[in-house]
Amino acid sequence: MPATSPAHPERRRRRTNRFVALAAGVVTVGALAAAGLPGSATAGEDHRKGGHWPGRYQDVQLLSFNDLHGNLEPPAGSSGRVTEHQHDGTTKTIDAGGVEYLATHLRQARKGEKYSITAAGGDMVGASPLISGLFHDEPTIEALNKLDLDVTSVGNHEFDEGARELARLQNGGCHPKDGCYTDKKFKGADFPYLAANVLDEKTKKPILKPYWVWKKNGVKVGFIGVTLEGTPDIVSAEGVKGLSFKDETETINKYAKVLQKQGVKSIVALIHEGGFPASTSYNYDCDSPGAGDGISGPIVDIAKNVTPQVDALVTGHTHNAYVCSIADPAGKPRMVTSAASFGRLYTDTTLTYDRRTGDIARTAVKSANRVVTRDVPKAPDMTELISKWNTLAAPIGNKPIGWISGDIGNTGTESPLGDLIADAQLAHGKQLDPETDLALMNPGGIRAPLTYPAKAAEGDGVVTYAEGFTVQPFANTVNLQDFTGAQLIQVLKEQVTGPNAAAPKVLQVSSGLTYTLDLTKSGADRVVTDSIRLNGSAIDPAATYRVATNSFLAGGGDGFPTLGQGTNDVVGSDDLTALEQYLTANSSAATPIAPPKADRITIVK
């Protein structure tokens, strides 16, 4: 039975004595209305005669972030920067992220705030760098505990290792296979994971708490947590075995009614689903020219249909930054926020609580995305935590596995790193079966770039095992399957049709496979069939082709059902091993690998 829970008073007391430092982040502010609070009262004040009554309005600080993905250390390359819009119309980039800095910024933001809640929008773990992923993300849970996170929704990546492992992260205990990593038993998260729309197929009940209530001095704020309904499409089948994922909006509306019946009228939805702002700048005005005009994607429909009883939506999944107001079903504006990813930003929202009604005064809600800059002192407890886990990881992580002559990026419709990984999987496929023809790699499985500058003492251009792990952390295997030419053509068309029609997922392709992607057309026609060539020859629909993919794609993941229909399966090593073997065999300190040109797909815009 879901239970309400008080705020963490012991943690709140500790916060007043925690180390804090001046935070110099740049701020963008979005407000639902320029108007002040209802009536003549202001926050924290009461104008009744005598003035000794508690103030009617109480500002509650809500600090939020999303999609941390175990990035305890500052993320590398473009993953560790944010773009800032300048007044003159230009943009500049700012280095951002790292929990040593995030802790300092959050602690400074809380200073002087008696009513402060910290919440997250899912994907705290999963697809994590080696420092966390090697230890099944126990280090990240420890860091989140130290950050005084109060509550988070689950995201799709919380299911990468299945529901049992998620329960262990919540409740503690040593890993069932790898055991304990230190002399202390893993305690688990001291904040609740919320999974309102994730049901056990047998019991038909949520696998974790669907909601949680923060309380302090008569102020009550309820939180409902959901992940995207399409989680089974982007997580391995084993990870979601025995689970069903329900509609986000229907679930939130259901539990909003439950909270209302319990007398909780101030409600925040934590939704691991997001949108696509019209600009990549974190301080872009999402409400220009009108409310919500600058954002598209799944979160828009969700926001328009979630009950007006919900006062704000903290979102995630798309790794974008936005602060938008989108009208609820009653036509009233409501704040919708996302803080990008990897701990580069956090959102500072003020919820003005009306003690008389128990609800949030929506016209007074304001929100700002703030940069987790690296020009503040590091939080010593986080430095100690990172050092502890790096020491344990070092014997594995510091091993050189290859050399590169420059940054190999993972952005763009076709990326240099995507080409490199596809080539590595083709090479591994040929080791398994010399008849292997090509390899396909999903872009979402490439989590970070390979950067030329040294991260530690390894030297410039050296690729360490830890860096490779950060790029490919999922432990998918490289699988071989046979497909007809007609099926292969269909796979390429599935990049831009079905669930991928609105947001194409363009597979990264190995050397020898070329074609034209015409984005001026619509539907399947965007893949120009006559242009598809393998080693210069047109694809024969009746011929058989041996294709290497990772096990996630081989199961039809990411909206590629045809890839789940292959035959004559052979399972090879994990994908990181394939990358490691390729880098080691094809590079040295004297002859490093140059970034691929990313010219296999001709893109027409």
C-alpha positions in Angstrom: 0.0 0.0 0.0 1.6 3.3 -1.0 2.4 5.4 2.0 3.0 9.1 2.5 6.3 10.0 4.0 7.5 13.1 5.9 10.4 15.2 4.8 13.8 14.0 6.0 14.2 16.3 9.0 17.5 14.8 10.0 18.9 15.4 6.5 17.5 18.9 6.5 19.2 19.7 9.8 22.5 18.5 8.4 22.2 20.7 5.3 22.5 23.9 7.4 26.0 22.8 8.4 27.1 21.4 5.1 30.0 23.0 3.1 28.7 25.5 0.7 30.4 27.8 -1.9 29.4 30.6 -4.1 27.8 29.4 -7.2 28.4 31.5 -10.3 26.0 29.7 -12.7 24.2 31.6 -15.4 20.5 31.6 -15.1 17.5 31.6 -17.4 14.1 32.4 -15.8 10.7 31.3 -17.0 7.6 32.5 -15.2 4.0 31.5 -15.8 2.8 35.1 -15.2 4.4 38.4 -14.4 1.6 38.8 -11.9 2.3 38.5 -8.2 0.5 36.2 -5.7 -3.3 36.1 -5.5 -4.8 38.9 -3.4 -2.5 41.3 -1.6 -0.5 38.8 0.4 3.1 38.0 -0.5 5.0 34.9 0.2 5.7 34.2 3.9 3.6 37.1 5.0 0.1 37.5 6.5 -1.8 40.8 6.6 -4.4 39.9 9.1 -4.6 42.2 12.2 -1.9 41.3 14.7 0.3 39.6 12.2 1.0 36.6 14.4 -0.6 33.9 12.3 1.6 31.8 10.0 1.9 33.3 6.5 -0.8 32.2 4.1 1.7 31.7 1.3 4.9 29.7 1.6 7.5 29.5 -1.1 8.7 25.9 -1.6 12.0 25.5 -3.5 12.0 22.5 -5.9 15.5 21.7 -7.3 15.4 19.1 -10.0 17.5 17.3 -12.6 17.3 14.3 -14.8 19.3 11.8 -16.9 22.4 11.7 -14.8 23.4 8.3 -16.2 26.0 7.7 -13.5 28.2 10.7 -14.7 30.0 11.2 -11.4 33.1 12.7 -13.0 32.7 15.7 -15.4 31.6 14.2 -18.7 34.0 14.6 -21.7 33.7 16.5 -24.9 30.3 17.9 -26.0 28.6 15.7 -23.3 30.2 18.0 -20.8 29.2 21.4 -22.2 26.0 23.5 -22.5 25.2 26.2 -25.1 24.2 29.6 -23.8 22.3 32.1 -25.9 23.7 35.7 -25.7 21.9 38.9 -25.8 23.5 39.8 -29.1 22.1 36.6 -30.7 25.4 34.7 -30.6 26.0 31.6 -28.5 28.8 30.4 -26.3 29.6 27.0 -24.7 30.2 26.5 -21.0 31.9 23.5 -19.5 29.5 21.9 -17.1 28.8 18.8 -15.0 30.4 16.5 -12.4 28.9 15.6 -9.1 31.6 17.4 -7.1 30.3 20.7 -8.7 26.6 19.6 -8.7 26.8 19.1 -5.0 28.3 22.5 -4.4 25.7 24.2 -6.6 22.7 22.4 -5.0 24.0 23.1 -1.4 24.5 26.7 -2.2 21.0 26.9 -3.8 19.4 25.5 -0.6 21.2 27.9 1.7 18.6 29.9 3.6 15.7 27.9 2.1 13.6 26.4 4.9 11.3 24.6 2.5 13.4 22.8 -0.1 12.8 19.6 -2.1 15.2 17.9 -4.5 13.6 15.6 -7.1 14.7 13.9 -10.3 13.1 12.7 -13.6 14.7 9.3 -14.1 17.7 7.6 -15.7 19.9 8.4 -12.7 21.7 5.1 -13.5 22.3 3.0 -16.6 24.5 3.6 -19.6 27.0 4.8 -17.0 30.7 5.4 -17.2 33.0 2.8 -15.8 33.4 4.3 -12.3 29.7 3.6 -11.8 28.7 1.0 -14.4 31.5 -1.5 -13.4 29.9 -1.6 -9.9 26.3 -1.9 -11.0 25.8 1.8 -10.3 26.2 1.5 -6.5 28.5 4.6 -6.6 25.8 6.7 -8.2 23.3 5.7 -5.6 25.8 6.6 -2.9 26.4 10.0 -4.6 22.6 10.7 -4.9 22.2 9.9 -1.2 24.9 12.5 -0.4 23.2 15.0 -2.7 20.1 14.6 -0.5 17.9 13.6 -3.3 14.4 13.3 -2.0 12.6 11.4 -4.7 12.9 10.3 -8.4 10.9 8.6 -11.0 12.3 5.6 -12.7 13.5 6.0 -16.3 13.9 3.4 -19.0 17.6 2.8 -18.1 16.7 1.8 -14.5 15.5 -1.4 -16.2 18.7 -2.2 -18.1 19.5 -4.9 -15.6 15.9 -5.8 -14.8 13.4 -5.2 -12.0 15.2 -7.3 -9.4 18.4 -5.2 -9.8 16.3 -2.0 -9.6 14.8 -3.3 -6.3 18.3 -3.9 -5.0 19.3 -0.3 -5.8 16.2 0.8 -3.9 16.5 -1.6 -0.9 20.2 -2.4 -0.7 22.2 -5.6 -0.5 25.2 -7.0 -2.3 25.0 -7.9 -6.0 23.8 -11.5 -6.5 26.7 -12.4 -8.8 29.5 -10.0 -8.1 28.9 -9.8 -4.3 30.1 -6.8 -2.2 32.7 -4.4 -3.6 33.8 -3.0 -0.2 33.8 -4.2 3.4 30.5 -2.4 3.9 27.1 -3.8 2.7 25.4 -1.6 0.0 22.6 0.2 1.8 20.6 1.2 -1.2 18.8 4.5 -2.0 17.5 6.5 1.0 15.1 8.2 -1.4 12.1 6.5 -3.1 12.1 5.5 -6.7 8.5 6.0 -8.1 7.1 3.7 -10.8 3.4 4.4 -10.9 3.0 3.1 -14.5 5.2 0.0 -14.2 3.2 -3.0 -13.2 4.0 -6.6 -12.3 2.2 -8.6 -14.9 1.0 -11.1 -12.3 -0.1 -8.9 -9.5 -1.2 -5.9 -11.7 0.3 -3.6 -9.1 3.2 -1.1 -9.4 6.6 -2.7 -8.7 7.6 0.3 -6.6 5.7 3.2 -4.9 3.6 5.1 -7.4 3.7 8.3 -5.4 5.3 10.0 -2.4 4.4 13.0 -0.2 6.8 15.6 1.2 5.6 17.2 4.4 6.9 20.0 6.6 5.0 22.3 9.0 1.7 21.6 7.4 3.0 22.0 3.9 2.3 18.9 1.7 3.6 18.3 -1.8 2.8 15.0 -3.6 5.0 13.5 -6.3 3.9 10.9 -8.9 6.6 9.2 -10.9 6.2 7.5 -14.3 8.5 6.5 -17.1 7.7 6.5 -20.8 5.1 3.9 -21.9 7.4 2.9 -24.7 10.2 1.7 -22.4 9.9 -2.0 -23.7 10.8 -0.7 -27.1 14.2 0.7 -26.0 15.2 -1.7 -23.3 16.3 -5.3 -23.8 13.5 -7.8 -23.5 15.2 -9.4 -20.5 15.2 -6.1 -18.6 11.4 -5.7 -18.8 10.5 -9.3 -18.5 7.3 -9.8 -16.5 6.5 -6.1 -16.5 3.8 -3.9 -18.3 4.1 -0.2 -18.9 0.9 1.9 -18.8 0.0 5.2 -20.4 1.7 8.1 -18.7 -1.2 10.5 -18.7 -3.8 8.0 -17.5 -1.6 6.9 -14.7 -0.8 10.4 -13.4 -4.4 11.3 -13.5 -5.3 8.2 -11.6 -2.9 8.9 -8.7 -3.7 12.6 -8.7 -7.2 11.6 -7.6 -5.7 9.3 -5.0 -3.6 12.2 -3.6 -6.5 14.6 -3.6 -8.6 12.1 -1.6 -5.8 12.1 1.0 -5.9 15.9 1.2 -2.8 16.4 -0.9 -3.7 19.2 -3.4 -0.2 20.3 -4.4 1.1 17.8 -6.9 4.2 17.5 -9.1 4.6 14.8 -11.8 8.0 13.4 -12.4 7.9 12.1 -16.0 10.7 10.3 -17.8 9.5 11.5 -21.2 10.4 14.8 -22.8 10.3 17.2 -25.7 12.4 18.9 -28.3 13.0 22.6 -27.9 13.5 24.8 -31.0 17.0 25.7 -29.8 19.9 23.8 -28.2 20.6 26.8 -25.9 19.7 26.0 -22.4 18.4 29.5 -21.8 16.3 29.6 -25.0 12.9 31.3 -24.4 10.6 28.3 -24.9 7.5 30.5 -24.6 8.3 32.8 -27.5 6.2 34.0 -29.2 3.5 32.2 -27.2 3.3 29.7 -24.3 4.9 26.4 -25.3 5.4 27.4 -28.9 9.1 26.6 -28.7 8.8 22.9 -27.9 7.5 19.8 -29.7 7.5 16.1 -29.0 5.7 13.6 -26.7 5.7 15.8 -23.6 3.5 18.4 -25.3 0.5 16.0 -25.6 1.1 14.6 -22.1 1.2 18.1 -20.6 -2.0 19.1 -22.4 -3.9 16.1 -21.0 -2.5 15.7 -17.5 -5.2 16.8 -15.0 -5.1 20.4 -13.8 -4.7 19.0 -10.3 -1.0 18.6 -11.1 0.8 21.8 -10.7 4.2 21.2 -12.4 5.9 18.6 -14.6 9.5 17.7 -14.2 10.5 15.8 -17.3 13.5 14.0 -19.0 14.6 11.3 -21.4 15.3 13.5 -24.4 18.4 15.1 -22.8 17.2 18.5 -23.7 17.0 21.7 -21.6 13.8 23.7 -21.5 11.6 25.8 -19.2 8.2 26.0 -20.8 4.6 26.8 -19.9 2.1 24.6 -21.6 -1.7 24.9 -21.0 -3.4 22.2 -19.0 -6.8 20.8 -20.0 -8.5 23.8 -18.4 -6.5 26.1 -20.5 -4.3 27.4 -17.7 -0.5 27.6 -18.1 1.6 25.0 -16.2 5.4 24.8 -15.8 7.2 22.0 -17.7 10.9 21.7 -17.2 13.9 19.6 -18.1 17.6 20.0 -17.1 19.4 18.4 -20.1 21.5 15.5 -18.9 24.7 14.2 -17.2 24.4 16.7 -14.3 25.2 19.7 -16.5 22.2 21.7 -15.3 19.7 21.7 -12.5 16.3 23.4 -12.5 15.4 25.8 -9.7 11.6 26.1 -9.4 9.6 28.1 -6.8 6.2 26.6 -5.9 4.2 29.1 -3.9 2.0 27.0 -1.5 -1.3 28.5 -0.3 -1.8 27.2 3.3 -5.5 28.2 3.1 -6.3 25.9 0.1 -3.4 23.5 0.3 -2.7 24.1 -3.3 0.0 25.8 -5.4 -0.7 29.4 -6.5 0.1 28.7 -10.2 0.4 32.3 -11.3 3.3 32.7 -9.0 5.3 29.7 -10.1 8.7 30.5 -11.6 11.5 28.4 -12.8 15.1 28.7 -14.0 17.7 26.3 -15.5 21.0 26.9 -13.9 24.4 25.7 -15.2 26.5 23.4 -13.0 29.7 25.4 -13.7 33.1 24.1 -12.8 34.4 27.4 -11.4 33.2 26.6 -7.9 35.0 24.6 -5.2 34.5 20.8 -5.4 32.4 19.2 -2.7 35.0 17.3 -0.6 32.7 14.4 0.2 32.1 13.8 -3.5 35.8 14.0 -4.2 36.4 11.3 -1.6 33.6 9.1 -3.1 35.0 9.4 -6.6 38.5 8.7 -5.4 37.3 5.5 -3.5 35.6 4.0 -6.5 38.3 5.1 -9.0 40.8 3.3 -6.9 38.8 0.1 -7.2 38.3 0.6 -10.9 41.8 1.7 -11.8 43.4 -1.7 -12.5 40.8 -2.3 -15.2 39.9 1.2 -16.4 43.4 2.6 -16.9 44.5 -0.1 -19.4 45.2 1.4 -22.9 43.1 -0.3 -25.7 44.0 2.0 -28.6 45.2 5.3 -30.0 43.4 8.1 -31.9 44.7 11.1 -33.7 41.9 13.5 -32.8 38.4 13.7 -31.3 36.0 11.1 -32.7 32.5 12.5 -32.1 29.2 10.8 -31.6 26.9 13.5 -32.8 25.2 14.1 -36.2 23.0 11.9 -38.3 26.0 9.8 -39.2 28.8 10.2 -36.7 32.5 9.4 -37.0 32.3 7.2 -33.9 29.2 5.5 -35.2 31.2 4.5 -38.3 34.1 3.3 -36.2 31.9 1.1 -34.0 30.1 -0.4 -37.0 33.5 -1.2 -38.5 34.6 -2.8 -35.3 31.5 -5.0 -35.2 31.9 -5.9 -38.9 35.5 -7.0 -38.1 34.3 -9.0 -35.1 31.6 -10.6 -37.3 34.1 -11.6 -39.9 36.1 -13.4 -37.1 33.0 -15.4 -36.3 32.0 -15.9 -39.9 34.1 -14.7 -42.8 30.9 -14.4 -44.9 29.7 -11.4 -42.8 28.8 -8.6 -45.1 28.0 -5.5 -43.0 27.2 -4.2 -39.5 24.6 -1.8 -38.2 24.8 0.1 -34.9 22.0 2.0 -33.1 23.0 5.6 -32.4 21.5 5.5 -28.9 24.0 2.8 -27.9 26.9 5.2 -28.4 26.9 7.2 -25.1 29.9 9.5 -25.4 32.6 10.6 -27.8 36.2 9.5 -27.8 38.3 12.6 -27.0 41.9 13.2 -27.9 43.1 15.1 -24.8 44.1 12.9 -21.9 41.6 12.6 -19.0 44.3 11.5 -16.5 47.9 10.3 -16.8 47.4 8.1 -19.9 48.6 10.7 -22.4 46.9 12.5 -25.3 45.3 10.2 -27.9 45.3 7.2 -25.7 42.0 5.4 -25.4 41.6 3.6 -22.1 39.3 0.8 -21.2 37.3 3.2 -19.0 36.8 5.6 -22.0 35.7 2.7 -24.1 33.3 1.6 -21.4 31.8 5.1 -21.3 31.1 4.8 -25.0 29.5 1.4 -24.9 28.4 0.5 -21.4 25.5 -1.9 -22.1 27.3 -5.2 -22.4 25.3 -6.2 -25.5 26.8 -9.0 -27.5 27.6 -8.8 -31.2 25.1 -11.1 -33.0 25.2 -12.4 -36.6 22.0 -13.0 -38.5 21.0 -13.7 -42.1 18.5 -11.4 -43.9 17.2 -11.2 -47.4 18.1 -8.0 -49.4 14.4 -7.1 -49.2 14.5 -7.3 -45.4 17.7 -5.2 -45.3 16.0 -2.5 -47.4 13.1 -2.7 -45.0 15.4 -2.2 -42.0 16.8 1.0 -43.5 13.2 2.2 -44.1 12.3 1.5 -40.5 14.7 4.2 -39.5 12.2 6.8 -40.7 8.8 5.0 -40.4 6.7 3.4 -37.7 7.8 4.5 -34.2 10.8 6.3 -35.8 8.7 8.4 -38.2 8.6 11.5 -36.0 12.2 11.3 -34.7 14.3 9.2 -37.1 16.8 6.7 -35.7 19.5 6.5 -38.3 21.6 3.4 -37.9 25.4 3.8 -38.1 26.8 1.7 -41.0 30.0 -0.2 -41.6 32.4 0.6 -44.5 31.0 -0.5 -47.9 27.4 0.3 -47.2 26.2 3.5 -48.8 22.8 5.1 -49.5 21.0 8.5 -49.8 18.7 9.8 -47.0 16.5 12.4 -48.5 14.9 14.4 -45.6 12.9 16.6 -47.9 10.6 13.6 -48.6 8.3 11.9 -46.2 7.8 8.4 -44.8 9.7 5.5 -46.2 10.6 7.5 -49.3 13.2 9.3 -47.3 15.4 6.3 -47.8 16.2 6.3 -51.6 16.0 2.6 -52.4 17.9 2.8 -55.7 20.8 4.4 -53.9 21.5 1.6 -51.5 24.8 -0.1 -52.4 27.1 -2.6 -50.7 30.7 -2.4 -51.9 29.4 -0.6 -55.0 26.7 -3.1 -56.0 23.0 -2.7 -55.6 21.2 -4.7 -53.0 19.6 -7.8 -54.5 16.2 -8.3 -52.8 16.4 -12.0 -53.2 20.0 -12.5 -52.1 21.0 -13.4 -48.5 23.2 -11.0 -46.5 25.0 -11.8 -43.2 24.6 -8.8 -40.9 26.2 -8.0 -37.5 24.3 -6.0 -34.9 24.3 -5.8 -31.2 21.9 -8.0 -29.3 19.5 -5.1 -28.5 18.9 -4.5 -32.2 18.9 -8.3 -32.9 15.9 -8.4 -30.7 14.0 -5.8 -32.7 14.9 -2.9 -30.3 14.6 0.8 -31.1 11.7 0.3 -33.5 13.4 -2.2 -35.9 11.1 -5.2 -35.8 12.6 -6.7 -39.0 16.0 -7.0 -37.2 14.2 -9.4 -34.9 13.4 -11.7 -37.8 16.9 -12.8 -38.8 17.9 -16.4 -39.1 21.0 -18.5 -38.6 22.0 -16.7 -35.4 25.5 -16.7 -34.0 26.3 -14.9 -30.8 29.8 -13.4 -30.4 31.6 -11.4 -27.7 30.2 -8.3 -26.1 30.3 -5.1 -28.1 33.0 -3.4 -25.9 35.3 -6.3 -26.5 34.7 -5.9 -30.3 35.6 -2.2 -30.0 38.7 -3.0 -27.9 40.0 -5.7 -30.3 39.5 -3.4 -33.3 41.3 -0.4 -31.7 44.2 -2.6 -30.5 44.6 -4.3 -33.9 44.3 -1.2 -36.0 46.2 1.5 -34.0 49.4 2.2 -32.1 51.1 5.2 -30.5 53.0 5.7 -33.8 50.0 5.0 -36.1 46.8 6.2 -34.3 43.4 5.9 -35.9 42.1 9.0 -37.6 38.4 10.0 -37.1 36.3 8.5 -39.9 34.9 10.9 -42.4 31.2 10.0 -41.8 30.5 10.1 -45.5 28.7 6.7 -46.0 25.2 8.2 -45.9 24.5 11.1 -48.3 22.0 13.4 -46.6 19.7 15.6 -48.5 18.0 18.4 -46.5 
